[in-house]
């Protein structure tokens, strides 16, 4: 992990999508951690270091995106972390997420959204 690179936590249950997202985000300069479901994602947040942003799948086993996001917002240490919810349903509720990306989305759209949320044009 590089301390000067923004950290993103990708919480995605589909292993292929998760792997592709991690690879793409690392290629453009992010430090990326990954989790296979909401419970694993919350454990990674608890273990630290905290990410600058979270990309959160809405539909997952174990703990879905809505429940994960609710627990994040209820924790004062995590409440202000920007969250991008990704969903195959364009009508999915954004809940308390900062942004909603409808699947399939482009890496360019994801990176632009991260740059905006992280206020980091250097990446």
N, C-alpha and C positions, 0 to 999 in steps of 0.2 A: 504494500500500500504506500502510495506517495502522499505526503502531507500537503503538497501544493496543488494537488488535483482534486476537484470537487468529487465527493463520494455520492454514489447513487445506490440505493437498495432496490433491487428488482424482485418483486414478489409475484411469481407466476408458476402455476401448477404444471403447465405443459413444458416438459423437459427440453424439447426442440426449440420452442419459442424462447424459453428462458436462456438457453445456451446462445442462441443467435443474438438476443438483446445484449447479453453480457459482452459478447465478442464485438458487436458494433459499437457499443458505448465505450469500451476500452480503446477501440481503434481511433475514436475521435477525442480521446484524452481524459475520459472519466475513470475514476477508481470505482470499481463495481463490486458489490456484494450481492449474493442471490439467495433466495429462499423459495422452497417448493410450495408453501401454503402460508396462510395468515399466522398460524401458531408459530411456525418456524421464523417468519418475519419478525414477529414480536420478540422472540427469543434473541434474534440478531440485534434488534434495537436495544434490548436489555444488556447484552454483552458488550455493545459499543464496538468501535467508535460510531457516533451518530452520523447518519448521512445528511447531506445537504438537501436531498429530495428522495422521495419514494415513488416508484412506479408500481402500482397495485392492480392486479387483475381483479375483476369484480366477481367472477364465478370460479370458486375453488372448493375442493373438499377440505375437511378438517375445520377450517375457519375461513369463511368467505370474505370478500372485500369490504362489505358493509360492516360486518362485525369487527374486522381488523381495524378499519378506519375509526370506528366508534371507540375502540380501546386506545388507539393512538391519541385521539382528541381528548380523552379523559385523563391522560397522563401528562402532567405539566411539563415534563422533560421533552416530550414528543409532540405536544399539541401544535407547535408552530412550524413543524417540519412540512414543507410543501409536499402535497400528494397529488399525483396524476393517476386517476383511475382509468384503466383500459377495459373496454367492454365491447363485445360483439353486437350489443344492442344500442343503437344510436339514441334510443329513448331512455336509456338507463339513468336512474337518478344520480346526480353528481354528488349527492349527500353533502358532506362538509369537505369534499375534495377541492383542491385549487383549480384543477382542470380535468376534463374528460377527453380521452382519445378513443375514437371508435375503431375497433379492429376491422379489417387490417389497416394499420397506419404505417406511414413511411418513417424510416429512420430520420430523415430530414425534419419531419414534423415533430418527432420526439425530441430531437436535439434542439430545435428552435424553442420548443416549450420549456425544456430544461434550462436553456440559456436565459430565457425570460424569467423563470422562477428563481434561478440562482443568481440572477443579475451578474453573469460572468461571461462577457463577450470573448474572453481569451480562449475558451475551449473550442 
